[in-house]
Amino acid sequence: MGYARSSFFIKGVKKMSQQENTIILTDEEGKEHEFLVVDILSVDEDEYAVLLPVGEESEPDEAIVLKIDVDEEGNEVLREIEDEEEWERVVQAWEERLENLEE
């Protein structure tokens, strides 16, 4: 499975359904994108969402990983991981989790 940083700026979360584990994100152009929440990772006291696009023209096994953060108003938001070292730690944690599941 490949990993990608978000290819669009996350403007806001419109809806999250706990039953289906899907989330709809809105990009900077106002276009909505639906994702399956594959996993939530905890790395160095931060949390990250591993997302797979649903019904979009993208690589079938390319996950998007976003940091779960809190904005100024206390709302949970998803942000791109911009720091290269942080990105590498998160990818390593996800790969280790996958290896453990295969055992």
Beta strands, then each sheet from edge to edge (+ up, - down):
strand 1: 2-4
strand 2: 12-17
strand 3: 22-26
strand 4: 32-43
strand 5: 46-53
strand 6: 62-70
strand 7: 76-79
sheet 1: 1+ 6+ 5- 4+ 3- 2+
sheet 2: 1+ 6+ 7-
end
